[in-house]
Amino acid sequence: MASEERAERPAVGTELPPLEIPVTRTLIVAGAIASRDYQDVHHDAELARQKGSPDVFMNILTTNGLVGRYITDHFGPTAILRKVAIRLGAPNHPGDTMVLTGRIEEVEGDTATVRVVGANGIGRHVTGTVTVTLPAREAAS
């Protein structure tokens, strides 16, 4: 009979492997549309330039989704994101690459807090923390 057993807990200080995300115009526009953010700076390059930006730039909801993906890619699809607290910095423009990195800051029971940073060619795009309930695994008894 199988019994439920928690997977091996990660250690505080563990670095997650980096994730490189090419920032394409399609990713920016599709992310804005998918999150119903119709602000022109996320899909119209000319209007973005008129407002002082060199090009369209990624919205926070797309960034939030990519941070969530980074965590679930590492811990698995059954990990549950309990809290995502992020702050934006340097914008993500088409043609750049954002590299997400993470470090486990705290582990308590079946919950971990991960510090996440996403950097691009001009600086830190996103910083924040994600609180995640770690997945269970079944083990044969």
C-alpha positions in Angstrom: 0.0 0.0 0.0 1.3 3.5 -0.8 1.6 6.1 1.8 2.0 9.8 1.4 5.4 11.1 2.3 6.9 14.6 1.8 9.6 14.9 -0.8 13.1 15.8 0.4 13.0 19.3 1.7 15.3 21.9 0.1 18.0 23.5 2.2 18.1 27.2 3.1 20.7 28.8 0.9 20.1 26.5 -2.1 20.4 28.3 -5.4 17.9 27.5 -8.1 19.3 27.0 -11.6 19.0 30.1 -13.7 16.2 30.3 -16.4 17.0 32.4 -19.5 13.9 33.9 -21.1 14.3 35.6 -24.5 12.2 38.8 -24.4 10.5 38.9 -27.8 7.9 41.4 -29.1 5.5 38.5 -29.3 6.0 37.5 -25.6 5.4 41.1 -24.6 2.3 41.7 -26.7 0.8 38.2 -26.1 1.4 38.6 -22.3 -0.4 41.9 -22.2 -3.3 40.7 -24.2 -3.6 37.5 -22.2 -3.8 39.5 -19.0 -6.2 42.0 -20.6 -3.7 44.9 -20.2 -4.4 47.0 -23.2 -2.1 49.9 -22.3 -0.5 51.1 -25.6 3.0 50.9 -24.2 2.8 47.1 -24.2 1.8 46.7 -27.9 2.4 49.9 -29.9 6.0 50.8 -30.4 5.3 54.3 -31.8 3.1 55.3 -28.9 5.6 53.8 -26.4 8.3 56.0 -28.0 6.1 59.1 -27.8 5.8 58.4 -24.1 9.5 58.2 -23.6 10.3 54.5 -23.9 12.6 53.2 -26.6 10.1 50.4 -27.5 7.2 48.4 -26.0 7.9 46.8 -22.6 6.6 43.9 -20.6 3.8 44.4 -18.1 3.9 43.3 -14.5 1.3 40.5 -15.0 3.5 38.8 -17.6 6.5 39.1 -15.3 4.4 37.7 -12.4 3.5 34.7 -14.6 7.1 34.1 -15.6 8.2 34.2 -12.0 5.5 31.7 -11.1 6.7 29.5 -14.0 10.2 29.6 -12.8 9.2 28.3 -9.3 6.9 25.6 -10.6 9.5 24.5 -13.2 11.9 23.9 -10.3 9.5 22.4 -7.7 7.1 20.7 -10.1 3.6 21.2 -11.3 2.0 20.2 -8.0 3.8 23.0 -6.1 1.3 25.6 -5.0 2.2 29.3 -5.1 0.9 30.8 -1.9 2.3 34.4 -2.3 4.1 36.2 -5.0 5.4 39.6 -4.0 7.4 41.3 -6.8 8.7 44.7 -7.6 9.6 45.9 -11.1 12.8 47.8 -12.0 14.4 48.0 -15.4 12.0 47.4 -18.2 12.1 44.3 -20.4 12.3 45.4 -24.0 12.2 43.2 -27.2 15.6 41.7 -28.1 16.8 41.4 -24.6 17.1 38.3 -22.4 15.8 38.1 -18.8 17.7 35.7 -16.6 15.7 34.5 -13.5 17.7 33.3 -10.5 16.5 32.2 -7.1 17.7 31.3 -3.6 15.8 29.5 -0.9 15.6 31.9 2.0 13.4 29.9 4.5 11.9 26.5 4.8 9.2 25.8 7.4 7.3 22.5 7.2 6.1 22.0 3.7 6.5 25.7 2.8 9.5 27.5 1.3 10.2 31.1 0.6 12.3 31.8 -2.4 14.0 35.1 -3.2 13.8 35.7 -7.0 15.7 38.2 -9.2 15.2 38.7 -12.9 18.0 40.6 -14.6 18.2 41.9 -18.2 20.8 43.8 -20.2 20.1 47.1 -18.4 19.6 45.9 -14.8 17.2 44.2 -12.5 13.8 43.8 -14.1 12.1 42.1 -11.1 13.0 41.3 -7.5 10.8 39.7 -4.9 9.8 36.6 -3.0 7.6 33.6 -3.6 6.1 31.5 -0.9 5.4 28.0 -2.2 3.9 24.9 -0.7 6.2 22.1 -1.7 4.7 19.0 -3.5 4.2 15.7 -1.8 5.4 12.5 -3.3 4.1 9.0 -2.9 6.4 6.4 -1.7 5.9 2.7 -1.7 5.7 1.2 1.8 
